[in-house]
Amino acid sequence: MISQYFWPENFRINDLVSEWRIRGHEVTVLTGIPNYPMGKVFDAYKKQPNEFMAFEGVKIIRAPVIARGSSRLGLALNYISFVISSFIYGAWRLRGVQADVIFVYEPSPVTVGLPAVWLGKIKKIPVVFWALDLWPDTLAAVGAVRSPTVLRWIGRLVQYIYNRCTLVLGQSRGFLGSIANYCNDASKIRYFPSWAEDIFTDAGVKLAPEIPVLEHGFTVVFAGNIGEAQDMPAVLDAAEQLRAHSHIRWVIVGDGRKSVWLNAEVMRRGLQGQVLMPGRFPIERMPSFYGHADALLVSLKSDPVFSMTIPGKVQTYLMTGLPLLGMMDGEGAAVIQVAQAGLTCPAGDSVALAKKVLELSAMSQEKRRQLGKNGHSYAMKEFGRSHLMDRMEALLSEAMSLAQGKVPKALTP
């Protein structure tokens, strides 16, 4: 498994690798040195790096990288250094490893696919690429790259990677068309969504002490990465519009490249009483924060590429049994609507978000509870962990068979 991010960084791939091991597979992970999301190497790793060379019986090979830092240059160097070191250092460390398949986890950057396809060529084994982010589309959407020439170059890079993979998996059905634009053989594209993490909110969970208990009010909780894509300016605009509604508060749990800005902006707008930012916590602590929530917020910027995305937190939120508030377009909003799990409004529409918060807060406890139940039932049916893990095993087996010429490529994606 090749991923730029892995434990102790908090990514869904940790769960997948753990499941592979439980199912009896031998797994080796090639990853970087933990420095996400703050851009600095974790203190615990610096003190005792040997403690992070195995994960639940899985061997980890950590390629040296330049930490992300807080600038675009630092991020670019981080991406480039992983490609170079994972191929040179990783190839050396993996020279004695006998593998059947290489699996690539790509939330971003797509460059993680380069060492994978090169190693796949050397070892003569299939490569399965799971795309959770669409390059170059996302780079244009968040304004990270504005040059049409550079975007074309990146597009050619994506094409190079996809065309050398045995299977390319898209995290939403909307991804499949975009992937096909850069993949000469559409028969190798498959739909594979993120699974719903098994996190519940119930009476047995102790409330997070970092958040004051609000006896008579309505709490909206956002948990996860705080970046450009999450459109925090629009979220703050909605909070500001509801300033007079003292019973409503917002709790934003997590951090990311926009968290410093968000903290400063909350102070500048004088929203300290309405918007609480307790910081970043391990996933095991999330139920204690969800316990404070009356609704869970998921937001994405208004852009065609984001309308094709189902944020991973949607599946997790659905499993909590709490109603959702979605400020986004496309597939993510459709999931909430089809599941009848909450309320949605267009991406970037802070006025509509404020209205939806008021509408949900005015609902009876019984009606909100039913929305939460609807979401949980839908998550179990569509994003159930067990059957998606079975599906992943089938995809890996299919890739191995395709590489050996045993399976026709005319399969239904």
Secondary structure, DSSP 8 states (H G I E B T S, - for coil): -B-S--TTS--THHHHHHHHHHTT---EEEEE-S-TTTSS--HHHHH-GGGGSEETTEEEEEE------SSHHHHHHHHHHHHHHHHHHHHHHTTT---S-EEEEESS-GGGHHHHHHHHHHHT--EEEEESS-TTHHHHHTTS---HHHHHHHHHHHHHHHHT-SEEEESSHHHHHHHHTT-S-GGGEEE-----------TTS---TTS---SSSEEEEEES--SGGGTHHHHHHHHHHTTT-TTEEEEEE---TTHHHHHHHHHHHT-TTTEEEEE---GGGHHHHHTT-SEEEEE--S-HHHHT---HHHHHHHHTT--EEEE--HHHHHHHHHHT-EEEE-TT-HHHHHHHHHHHHHS-HHHHHHHHHHHHHHHHHHS-HHHHHHHHHHHHHHHHHHHTT-S-S----
